[in-house]
Amino acid sequence: MRDPGTDGVMIDIVDDEETIRDALSFLLASRGLGARGWASGEEFLAAQPLEDGACVILDVRMGGLSGPEVFERLRAMGRLVPVIFLTGHADVPVAVQTLKAGAFDFVEKPFNDNQIVDLALRAIEAHRLAEASAAVRRDLAARRATLSAREDEVMRAMLSGALNKQIADQLGIAIRTVEVHRGRVLAKMGVRNAIELAAMLGGES
């Protein structure tokens, strides 16, 4: 059964056991998820950046670089793709440390088939939402950066609920000047009124 929203999704499986890589690839494919396997952390890192990678399933213990070491190098590269660790019982403390460092989750071996696929899907969706939120914040910051110092002052006063006359008195400028700045603020921020502006900024000032 194909899960919704999985078209074009690619999951990277980094494990030095071929049987694990093959089993996970087959399992993910059965749910409509693309997968590719890597026999070592070094091989996986050498292929970066993989722009289509939506999630990484990463074994803790491997020959050469360990899972946590691969994770650290990914982060150092600026690769923020969600990572799910595969771990044996003895490695649980290590896996917990990776969660504190930003990993999405970990799964103990032997793992439940549906559990690991569902977890991968949750990781992908959470990452998508985080990316969308970050894009909104970047857009907002870019819009705000176009404001002049005076326009920013007027915007702050608008967000406090001040009327044009109050803003004029507060800033020592003419009401007409306030009106001009107010219009420019709304235009540059892409909103119709102060209510929409306040909603966009979410309480920022």
Phi and psi in degrees as GROMACS dihedral restraints (atoms count N, CA, C in turn):
[ dihedral_restraints ]
;  ai    aj    ak    al  type     phi  dphi    fc
    3     4     5     6     1   -82.7    20    10
    4     5     6     7     1   129.5    20    10
    6     7     8     9     1   -80.3    20    10
    7     8     9    10     1   146.9    20    10
    9    10    11    12     1   -66.1    20    10
   10    11    12    13     1   145.3    20    10
   12    13    14    15     1    75.3    20    10
   13    14    15    16     1    19.6    20    10
   15    16    17    18     1  -103.1    20    10
   16    17    18    19     1    -0.9    20    10
   18    19    20    21     1   -60.0    20    10
   19    20    21    22     1   130.0    20    10
   21    22    23    24     1    77.9    20    10
   22    23    24    25     1     1.3    20    10
   24    25    26    27     1   -78.9    20    10
   25    26    27    28     1   132.7    20    10
   27    28    29    30     1  -125.8    20    10
   28    29    30    31     1   125.7    20    10
   30    31    32    33     1  -110.7    20    10
   31    32    33    34     1   130.5    20    10
   33    34    35    36     1   -95.6    20    10
   34    35    36    37     1   128.3    20    10
   36    37    38    39     1  -110.1    20    10
   37    38    39    40     1   115.5    20    10
   39    40    41    42     1  -112.8    20    10
   40    41    42    43     1   104.0    20    10
   42    43    44    45     1  -156.4    20    10
   43    44    45    46     1   135.5    20    10
   45    46    47    48     1   -81.7    20    10
   46    47    48    49     1     2.0    20    10
   48    49    50    51     1  -100.8    20    10
   49    50    51    52     1   114.8    20    10
   51    52    53    54     1   -60.9    20    10
   52    53    54    55     1   -36.3    20    10
   54    55    56    57     1   -63.1    20    10
   55    56    57    58     1   -37.2    20    10
   57    58    59    60     1   -67.5    20    10
   58    59    60    61     1   -45.1    20    10
   60    61    62    63     1   -60.3    20    10
   61    62    63    64     1   -45.7    20    10
   63    64    65    66     1   -65.8    20    10
   64    65    66    67     1   -42.9    20    10
   66    67    68    69     1   -63.5    20    10
   67    68    69    70     1   -44.0    20    10
   69    70    71    72     1   -67.7    20    10
   70    71    72    73     1   -39.5    20    10
   72    73    74    75     1   -61.1    20    10
   73    74    75    76     1   -44.4    20    10
   75    76    77    78     1   -64.2    20    10
   76    77    78    79     1   -43.7    20    10
   78    79    80    81     1   -62.5    20    10
   79    80    81    82     1   -45.8    20    10
   81    82    83    84     1   -66.4    20    10
   82    83    84    85     1   -40.3    20    10
   84    85    86    87     1   -61.5    20    10
   85    86    87    88     1   -33.3    20    10
   87    88    89    90     1   -66.3    20    10
   88    89    90    91     1   -17.8    20    10
   90    91    92    93     1  -108.2    20    10
   91    92    93    94     1    14.4    20    10
   93    94    95    96     1    81.5    20    10
   94    95    96    97     1    17.6    20    10
   96    97    98    99     1  -105.8    20    10
   97    98    99   100     1   129.4    20    10
   99   100   101   102     1   -73.2    20    10
  100   101   102   103     1   147.8    20    10
  102   103   104   105     1  -146.9    20    10
  103   104   105   106     1   149.1    20    10
  105   106   107   108     1  -140.3    20    10
  106   107   108   109     1   144.4    20    10
  108   109   110   111     1  -105.7    20    10
  109   110   111   112     1   149.4    20    10
  111   112   113   114     1  -130.9    20    10
  112   113   114   115     1   130.5    20    10
  114   115   116   117     1   -81.3    20    10
  115   116   117   118     1   -10.7    20    10
  117   118   119   120     1  -156.1    20    10
  118   119   120   121     1   159.3    20    10
  120   121   122   123     1   -65.3    20    10
  121   122   123   124     1   -35.4    20    10
  123   124   125   126     1   -62.6    20    10
  124   125   126   127     1   -43.5    20    10
  126   127   128   129     1   -63.0    20    10
  127   128   129   130     1   -42.7    20    10
  129   130   131   132     1   -64.2    20    10
  130   131   132   133     1   -46.8    20    10
  132   133   134   135     1   -65.5    20    10
  133   134   135   136     1   -35.1    20    10
  135   136   137   138     1   -64.9    20    10
  136   137   138   139     1   -24.3    20    10
  138   139   140   141     1   -85.9    20    10
  139   140   141   142     1    -5.2    20    10
  141   142   143   144     1   -70.5    20    10
  142   143   144   145     1   150.6    20    10
  144   145   146   147     1   -86.2    20    10
  145   146   147   148     1   139.3    20    10
  147   148   149   150     1  -105.7    20    10
  148   149   150   151     1    93.3    20    10
  150   151   152   153     1   -65.6    20    10
  151   152   153   154     1   -22.1    20    10
  153   154   155   156     1   -91.2    20    10
  154   155   156   157     1     1.1    20    10
  156   157   158   159     1   -72.0    20    10
  157   158   159   160     1   123.0    20    10
  159   160   161   162     1  -102.7    20    10
  160   161   162   163     1   -19.4    20    10
  162   163   164   165     1  -166.1    20    10
  163   164   165   166     1   151.3    20    10
  165   166   167   168     1  -123.6    20    10
  166   167   168   169     1   128.7    20    10
  168   169   170   171     1  -103.6    20    10
  169   170   171   172     1   115.7    20    10
  171   172   173   174     1  -126.3    20    10
  172   173   174   175     1   123.2    20    10
  174   175   176   177     1   -73.7    20    10
  175   176   177   178     1   142.0    20    10
  177   178   179   180     1   -70.7    20    10
  178   179   180   181     1   -47.4    20    10
  180   181   182   183     1  -105.9    20    10
  181   182   183   184     1   119.2    20    10
  183   184   185   186     1  -144.0    20    10
  184   185   186   187     1   159.7    20    10
  186   187   188   189     1   -68.0    20    10
  187   188   189   190     1   145.7    20    10
  189   190   191   192     1    79.1    20    10
  190   191   192   193     1  -134.8    20    10
  192   193   194   195     1   -66.4    20    10
  193   194   195   196     1   136.6    20    10
  195   196   197   198     1   -79.9    20    10
  196   197   198   199     1   166.6    20    10
  198   199   200   201     1   -55.6    20    10
  199   200   201   202     1   -50.5    20    10
  201   202   203   204     1   -59.3    20    10
  202   203   204   205     1   -34.5    20    10
  204   205   206   207     1   -68.4    20    10
  205   206   207   208     1   -40.0    20    10
  207   208   209   210     1   -62.5    20    10
  208   209   210   211     1   -42.8    20    10
  210   211   212   213     1   -59.7    20    10
  211   212   213   214     1   -45.5    20    10
  213   214   215   216     1   -61.9    20    10
  214   215   216   217     1   -40.4    20    10
  216   217   218   219     1   -70.1    20    10
  217   218   219   220     1   -35.9    20    10
  219   220   221   222     1   -59.2    20    10
  220   221   222   223     1   -47.2    20    10
  222   223   224   225     1   -64.4    20    10
  223   224   225   226     1   -37.6    20    10
  225   226   227   228     1   -64.9    20    10
  226   227   228   229     1   -28.3    20    10
  228   229   230   231     1   -78.6    20    10
  229   230   231   232     1    -9.9    20    10
  231   232   233   234     1    85.6    20    10
  232   233   234   235     1    14.8    20    10
  234   235   236   237     1   -87.1    20    10
  235   236   237   238     1   110.5    20    10
  237   238   239   240     1  -104.1    20    10
  238   239   240   241     1    18.8    20    10
  240   241   242   243     1   -59.2    20    10
  241   242   243   244     1   140.5    20    10
  243   244   245   246     1   -63.9    20    10
  244   245   246   247     1   141.2    20    10
  246   247   248   249     1  -122.8    20    10
  247   248   249   250     1   130.0    20    10
  249   250   251   252     1  -113.0    20    10
  250   251   252   253     1   125.3    20    10
  252   253   254   255     1   -91.9    20    10
  253   254   255   256     1   140.3    20    10
  255   256   257   258     1   -98.5    20    10
  256   257   258   259     1   128.3    20    10
  258   259   260   261     1  -142.4    20    10
  259   260   261   262     1   146.5    20    10
  261   262   263   264     1   -81.6    20    10
  262   263   264   265     1   166.5    20    10
  264   265   266   267     1   -55.3    20    10
  265   266   267   268     1   -39.7    20    10
  267   268   269   270     1   -67.7    20    10
  268   269   270   271     1   -18.3    20    10
  270   271   272   273     1   -96.8    20    10
  271   272   273   274     1     5.4    20    10
  273   274   275   276     1   -57.1    20    10
  274   275   276   277     1   -44.0    20    10
  276   277   278   279     1   -58.2    20    10
  277   278   279   280     1   -37.5    20    10
  279   280   281   282     1   -64.8    20    10
  280   281   282   283     1   -43.3    20    10
  282   283   284   285     1   -62.5    20    10
  283   284   285   286     1   -39.4    20    10
  285   286   287   288     1   -62.5    20    10
  286   287   288   289     1   -39.0    20    10
  288   289   290   291     1   -63.0    20    10
  289   290   291   292     1   -36.8    20    10
  291   292   293   294     1   -67.5    20    10
  292   293   294   295     1   -31.3    20    10
  294   295   296   297     1   -63.1    20    10
  295   296   297   298     1   -41.9    20    10
  297   298   299   300     1   -64.5    20    10
  298   299   300   301     1   -26.9    20    10
  300   301   302   303     1   -87.5    20    10
  301   302   303   304     1    -2.9    20    10
  303   304   305   306     1   117.8    20    10
  304   305   306   307     1     1.8    20    10
  306   307   308   309     1   -65.6    20    10
  307   308   309   310     1   155.1    20    10
  309   310   311   312     1   -75.4    20    10
  310   311   312   313     1   -46.3    20    10
  312   313   314   315     1  -171.8    20    10
  313   314   315   316     1   179.2    20    10
  315   316   317   318     1  -139.8    20    10
  316   317   318   319     1   154.1    20    10
  318   319   320   321     1  -127.4    20    10
  319   320   321   322     1   130.1    20    10
  321   322   323   324     1   -81.1    20    10
  322   323   324   325     1   141.3    20    10
  324   325   326   327     1   -83.3    20    10
  325   326   327   328     1   145.9    20    10
  327   328   329   330     1   -71.9    20    10
  328   329   330   331     1   141.3    20    10
  330   331   332   333     1   -99.4    20    10
  331   332   333   334     1   156.1    20    10
  333   334   335   336     1   -81.1    20    10
  334   335   336   337     1   130.2    20    10
  336   337   338   339     1   -54.6    20    10
  337   338   339   340     1   -53.1    20    10
  339   340   341   342     1   -65.3    20    10
  340   341   342   343     1   -34.7    20    10
  342   343   344   345     1   -59.8    20    10
  343   344   345   346     1   -46.8    20    10
  345   346   347   348     1   -72.7    20    10
  346   347   348   349     1   -34.3    20    10
  348   349   350   351     1   -69.1    20    10
  349   350   351   352     1   -44.3    20    10
  351   352   353   354     1   -60.9    20    10
  352   353   354   355     1   -38.2    20    10
  354   355   356   357     1   -66.3    20    10
  355   356   357   358     1   -41.2    20    10
  357   358   359   360     1   -62.5    20    10
  358   359   360   361     1   -42.2    20    10
  360   361   362   363     1   -63.4    20    10
  361   362   363   364     1   -40.1    20    10
  363   364   365   366     1   -65.3    20    10
  364   365   366   367     1   -39.1    20    10
  366   367   368   369     1   -63.9    20    10
  367   368   369   370     1   -42.8    20    10
  369   370   371   372     1   -63.9    20    10
  370   371   372   373     1   -44.7    20    10
  372   373   374   375     1   -66.0    20    10
  373   374   375   376     1   -42.2    20    10
  375   376   377   378     1   -62.0    20    10
  376   377   378   379     1   -39.0    20    10
  378   379   380   381     1   -67.8    20    10
  379   380   381   382     1   -40.5    20    10
  381   382   383   384     1   -59.8    20    10
  382   383   384   385     1   -44.7    20    10
  384   385   386   387     1   -64.6    20    10
  385   386   387   388     1   -41.2    20    10
  387   388   389   390     1   -64.3    20    10
  388   389   390   391     1   -40.6    20    10
  390   391   392   393     1   -65.2    20    10
  391   392   393   394     1   -41.0    20    10
  393   394   395   396     1   -63.8    20    10
  394   395   396   397     1   -42.1    20    10
  396   397   398   399     1   -64.5    20    10
  397   398   399   400     1   -40.2    20    10
  399   400   401   402     1   -65.2    20    10
  400   401   402   403     1   -37.8    20    10
  402   403   404   405     1   -64.3    20    10
  403   404   405   406     1   -39.6    20    10
  405   406   407   408     1   -64.0    20    10
  406   407   408   409     1   -42.7    20    10
  408   409   410   411     1   -64.7    20    10
  409   410   411   412     1   -39.7    20    10
  411   412   413   414     1   -64.9    20    10
  412   413   414   415     1   -41.7    20    10
  414   415   416   417     1   -63.3    20    10
  415   416   417   418     1   -42.2    20    10
  417   418   419   420     1   -63.4    20    10
  418   419   420   421     1   -42.9    20    10
  420   421   422   423     1   -64.5    20    10
  421   422   423   424     1   -38.1    20    10
  423   424   425   426     1   -66.1    20    10
  424   425   426   427     1   -40.9    20    10
  426   427   428   429     1   -64.2    20    10
  427   428   429   430     1   -44.1    20    10
  429   430   431   432     1   -65.7    20    10
  430   431   432   433     1   -31.0    20    10
  432   433   434   435     1   -67.4    20    10
  433   434   435   436     1   -18.1    20    10
  435   436   437   438     1   -81.1    20    10
  436   437   438   439     1   -11.6    20    10
  438   439   440   441     1   -74.7    20    10
  439   440   441   442     1   141.3    20    10
  441   442   443   444     1   -74.3    20    10
  442   443   444   445     1   169.4    20    10
  444   445   446   447     1   -60.0    20    10
  445   446   447   448     1   -41.2    20    10
  447   448   449   450     1   -68.1    20    10
  448   449   450   451     1   -41.9    20    10
  450   451   452   453     1   -61.5    20    10
  451   452   453   454     1   -37.3    20    10
  453   454   455   456     1   -66.1    20    10
  454   455   456   457     1   -38.8    20    10
  456   457   458   459     1   -62.7    20    10
  457   458   459   460     1   -43.2    20    10
  459   460   461   462     1   -64.2    20    10
  460   461   462   463     1   -40.9    20    10
  462   463   464   465     1   -62.3    20    10
  463   464   465   466     1   -42.8    20    10
  465   466   467   468     1   -60.4    20    10
  466   467   468   469     1   -41.4    20    10
  468   469   470   471     1   -66.6    20    10
  469   470   471   472     1   -39.5    20    10
  471   472   473   474     1   -59.5    20    10
  472   473   474   475     1   -43.0    20    10
  474   475   476   477     1   -67.2    20    10
  475   476   477   478     1   -23.8    20    10
  477   478   479   480     1   -80.7    20    10
  478   479   480   481     1    -7.1    20    10
  480   481   482   483     1    93.5    20    10
  481   482   483   484     1     7.3    20    10
  483   484   485   486     1   -70.1    20    10
  484   485   486   487     1   142.7    20    10
  486   487   488   489     1   -80.9    20    10
  487   488   489   490     1   166.2    20    10
  489   490   491   492     1   -55.7    20    10
  490   491   492   493     1   -43.1    20    10
  492   493   494   495     1   -64.0    20    10
  493   494   495   496     1   -40.0    20    10
  495   496   497   498     1   -65.5    20    10
  496   497   498   499     1   -38.7    20    10
  498   499   500   501     1   -65.8    20    10
  499   500   501   502     1   -41.6    20    10
  501   502   503   504     1   -60.6    20    10
  502   503   504   505     1   -45.5    20    10
  504   505   506   507     1   -64.4    20    10
  505   506   507   508     1   -41.9    20    10
  507   508   509   510     1   -64.4    20    10
  508   509   510   511     1   -40.2    20    10
  510   511   512   513     1   -96.7    20    10
  511   512   513   514     1    -7.8    20    10
  513   514   515   516     1    70.9    20    10
  514   515   516   517     1    38.4    20    10
  516   517   518   519     1  -130.3    20    10
  517   518   519   520     1   167.9    20    10
  519   520   521   522     1   -72.9    20    10
  520   521   522   523     1   151.6    20    10
  522   523   524   525     1   -59.1    20    10
  523   524   525   526     1   -40.0    20    10
  525   526   527   528     1   -60.6    20    10
  526   527   528   529     1   -38.2    20    10
  528   529   530   531     1   -65.3    20    10
  529   530   531   532     1   -39.2    20    10
  531   532   533   534     1   -60.8    20    10
  532   533   534   535     1   -43.7    20    10
  534   535   536   537     1   -60.6    20    10
  535   536   537   538     1   -40.1    20    10
  537   538   539   540     1   -65.5    20    10
  538   539   540   541     1   -47.3    20    10
  540   541   542   543     1   -63.1    20    10
  541   542   543   544     1   -40.2    20    10
  543   544   545   546     1   -60.1    20    10
  544   545   546   547     1   -44.7    20    10
  546   547   548   549     1   -62.4    20    10
  547   548   549   550     1   -39.5    20    10
  549   550   551   552     1   -67.9    20    10
  550   551   552   553     1   -39.1    20    10
  552   553   554   555     1   -60.2    20    10
  553   554   555   556     1   -48.3    20    10
  555   556   557   558     1   -62.8    20    10
  556   557   558   559     1   -41.9    20    10
  558   559   560   561     1   -65.9    20    10
  559   560   561   562     1   -46.2    20    10
  561   562   563   564     1   -68.4    20    10
  562   563   564   565     1   -33.7    20    10
  564   565   566   567     1   -84.2    20    10
  565   566   567   568     1    -9.4    20    10
  567   568   569   570     1    73.8    20    10
  568   569   570   571     1    34.6    20    10
  570   571   572   573     1  -127.2    20    10
  571   572   573   574     1   165.1    20    10
  573   574   575   576     1   -94.2    20    10
  574   575   576   577     1   -26.2    20    10
  576   577   578   579     1  -156.4    20    10
  577   578   579   580     1   177.2    20    10
  579   580   581   582     1   -65.9    20    10
  580   581   582   583     1   -29.3    20    10
  582   583   584   585     1   -65.1    20    10
  583   584   585   586     1   -46.4    20    10
  585   586   587   588     1   -64.8    20    10
  586   587   588   589     1   -35.7    20    10
  588   589   590   591     1   -62.0    20    10
  589   590   591   592     1   -47.3    20    10
  591   592   593   594     1   -62.7    20    10
  592   593   594   595     1   -39.8    20    10
  594   595   596   597     1   -65.0    20    10
  595   596   597   598     1   -40.2    20    10
  597   598   599   600     1   -63.7    20    10
  598   599   600   601     1   -43.4    20    10
  600   601   602   603     1   -82.0    20    10
  601   602   603   604     1   -13.5    20    10
  603   604   605   606     1    57.5    20    10
  604   605   606   607     1    40.2    20    10
  606   607   608   609     1    91.9    20    10
  607   608   609   610     1    -2.4    20    10
  609   610   611   612     1   -69.6    20    10
  610   611   612   613     1   159.4    20    10
